[in-house]
Amino acid sequence: MPDINENNNINENNNINDNINNKTNKIYATLETLEEKIEKINNKIILINEIYMKYEFNRNLRLNLTTSYLIFQVEILKNERKYYDKIKTIFIKKFIKELYSISEFIILILISLDDLDIGYVEEKKNIMKKILKVKRQKYLNNGKIAELVNIILNNFRLTKIFLELFEKYILDNENENIRKNIHIKNFKVNLMNKKNHIEIEYNKNLDQLKELVNYFSDFADCINKQIKKQELFNYFMDVKK
């Protein structure tokens, strides 16, 4: 039966994962909103161009002055599209770049743990075969965010299990040495220091992930507020009822 500390660790990890996933979903939804805005602008430009072609080449009506406003409307909408597209591109590029860095570092931690000669061969194999890896890609999209976050959270979980296995090795061997009256001084201290050093790196990267997601979650909130205030967009896009 799991002890109280183990249950607390499980609950704490679940809370961290839920918080990160919830904020990542918010970020993803904001990027989807930006894409929807861009798509709406594209459709509006197509519609305006069709109307322009209809009237511009109608020599009998002579609507040159009128169609010039259509050209103006398209120019404004293209500028708005460029604005939304630039924000989306910069957002995704920066966020995914930082996610890649965290993902690669946690893989290095897992590899360093696998190199430890602590026995538990089957347990280590079972952990290592569950590691998820991802290659850096030049083409970035919204779907990469959810994929990367899930990969990182999975590998953080495996690292935690590995650290617990390392601690079990230390404590089991320390108890065995005491039982057999084997005088290996500083055995526990030295190995616990190594384990704690790895755990510090683990916690540092976990904190970086939480800070990254919190930052871009707040950024997503700002974007959503900005979108709601886009009076210029609404003036050139809204259909009058």
N, C-alpha and C positions, 0 to 999 in steps of 0.2 A: 504494500500500500504506500502511495506517495506521502512523504512527510509534509508538514506545514510549509517549510521553506521552498520545497519543490513546487507545491501548488501556488505559492506566492509568485515564484519565478515565472511559471506558466501564465498566470493571470497578467503579470506585468508585461510579458512579451506580447500577449494577445492584445492588450490595451495599446501598446506602442504600434503594433501592426495595424490595428483598426484605425488609429489616429492618422497614420501615414497614408493608408489606403483611402480614407475619407477625404483627406486634403488633396491627394493625387486625383481622385475622381472630380473634385471641384476644378482643379487645374485643367484636366482633360475636357470638362464641360465648357470652360471658358474658351479654350482653343477651338472647340466645335462651334461655339457661337461666332467666333471670328471668321471661321470658314463659311458659315451660313451667311454672314454679312457680305463676304466677298462674292459668294454665289448669287446673292440677290442683286448685287451691283452689276455683275456680268449679265444677268438676265435683263435687267433694266436697260443696260447699254444696247443689248441686241434689239430690244423693243424700240428704243428711240431711233436706232439706225434704220430699222425697217420703216418707221414713220418718216424719217428724213428722206429716204430713197423714194418713198411714195410721193412726197410733196416737192422735193427739190427738182425733179425732172418733169414736173407737170408745168409745161410752159404756158398753158392757158391761164392758170391761177396766179402765176408769178408771186410765189411766196418766199422769195429769197431772204427778205428781212426777217420773216417769221422763222424760217428754218435755221437762221443764224443762232437763235436761242436754243435750238436743239443741239447744235454744235457746242455751245457754251455749257449746256447741261451735261453733255457727255464728258467734256473736259473736267468739270468739277467732280463727276462721279469717278473718273479714272484716277483723279488725285486722291479721293477718299479710298478707293480700292488699294492704291499704292500704300497708303497710311496703314490700313488694316493688315495688308500682306506683310509689310515690313515689321510691324509689331509681332505678328505670329511667327515669322521666320527667326527674328532675334530671340524671342521667348524660347522656342523649341531648341534652337542651337545651343544656347547657354545652359538650359536646364538639362538636356540630354548629355552634354559634354561633362557636366559635373557628376551625373549619374554613372557615366562610363568610368570615371576616375575612381569613384567609390567601389564600383563593382569589381574593377581590376585589383584594387588593393585588398579587398576581402578574400579574393581568390588566392592572393599571395600569402595571406595569413593561414588559410586552409592548407596550402602546400607545405608551409613551414611546420604546421602541426603534424601533417602526415609523415614528415621526415623524422619526427621524434621516435626513437626506439623505445617504445613503452609497452610492447606486446599488443594485446587486444587486436590481433590481425584482422579477424572477421568484422569486428566492430568498426575498425578504421576503413576497411573496404566498403562496408555498408554506407558509411558517411560519404566517402569520396565518390561513390557511383551516383550519389544524389545531387552532386554539385551541378549547378546550371551555369553555362558559359554563354557569352554573347560577343560577337565580333563587332568592332566599330564599323559603322557604315556611313558613307557620304550622304546618302539620301535619308533624310530624317522626316518622320511624320508623327502624328499624334499617337498612333498605335504603339510606337516604340516606348512611350512613357510608361504605360501599364506593364508592358513586357519587362522593361528594365527594372522597375520597382519590385515586381514579383520575383524576379531572379535575385535581386539584392537581398530581399527579405528572406528568401529561402536559404541563401548562403550565410546570412547572419545567424539564422536558426541552427544550421549545421555547425558553424563555428562555436556557438554556445555549447552544443552537445559535445564537441571535441574537447573544449576546455574542461567540461565536467568529467570527461573520460580521463584527461590528463591528471586532474586533481584526484580522481579515484586511484589512479596508479600511484601517485605520491603517497596518499594516506595508507593504502593497502601495504605498500612496501615498507613504510615507516612502522606500521603496526607489526609486520612480520619480523622486521629487524629487532624490534623491542622484545617480541616474544622469544626470538632465538638468541637474544643477548648479543646481537651483532653491533659492534661499536663503529658505525658509519656516521661520524659527526657532520653536522650541517647538511645532511642529505635532504631533509625536508625543507630547510631554509633556502638552499640553493635552487632546488627545483620549483619551490613556490615562487621565488623571485622571478624565475623564467616564465612561469605560468602567469604571474601577475603582470609582467611586462607585455606579454601577448594580449592579455585581457585589457590593458590600457589602450593598446592599438585598436582592439575591437570596439571598446567604448568610444574612443575618439572618432572612429568612422561612423559609428551609429549616431553619435551626436551631430556629425556633419550632415548625415542624411536627414535627420529631423530638422536641423536648421535650414537646410536647402529646401525641403518641402514646405516648411513654415513660411519662408521668404517668398517663394513663388505662389503659395496660397494667398498670401497678403497681396502680392502683385496681381493675381487673378481677380481679387476683390476690387482693386483699383480700376482694372480694365473694365469690369462689369459696370462700375459706377460711371466710368467715362462713356461707355457705349450708350447708357441710358440718357446721357446729356447731349448726345450728338444731334443737335437741332439742325445743323447744316445737312447732315445725312437724311434726316426725316423730311426736310423741306424739298429735297430733290428726289426722294424715293417714295414717300407715302402716297398711296392712292386715295384721292378725295372721295368721301362717301356723301 
